[in-house]
Amino acid sequence: MPSTPRNRVGDVYGQLTVIAPSDRRTKSGNAYWWCRCSCGREREVAGDKLSLNVARRKPTVTACEECSREHQIEAVCFKHDREERERRKQAKHDRKQLVGMVPDRWLKLPLTDAHARELGQTQFFRGRKCLRGHLAPYRINGGCLTCAGQTPSAGDWQSTKPTES
């Protein structure tokens, strides 16, 4: 027979407050606890999933299922925003090195596909070559315009650029 679990009633783990013990046990003998989330929902959580140790390798439960999903979505959105900022920063850096080597209208295009969507445009220019080696603008739902046969690449543009006399 398993030992009596430590009384956790009133303990707070993240957004969960332990309100009562449960009759259930895990396969390893740990007790389940009824917890109330800060949003008011209740959830039954195994005692070995409740921990304040942030360096712990095992997963912990800190909120009800709905709040956990919301936190997960927020984390993904934060990650995407951070990655988009990095892409724009890299595009600015790449484009600075191409001033005078590509048409000025390309340098006025948005930096990334997300930037182009924000501005309601269909083309963007990162300042990098495509997989086939073309240096040209991209369509937001397509690819390199040179690969699609719509515009010459920067190398072609330089050979057709009028010479100054």
Buried (B, 14 or more C-beta within 10 A) or exposed (E): EEEEBEEBEEBBBBBBBBEEBBEEBEEEEBBBBBBBBEEEBEBEBBBBBBBEEEEEEEEBBBBBEEBBEEBEEEEEEEEEEEEBEEBBEBBEEBBEEBEEBBBEEBBEBBBBBBBBBEEEEBBBBBBEBBEEEBBBBBBBEEBBBBBEEEBBBBBBBBEEEEEEE
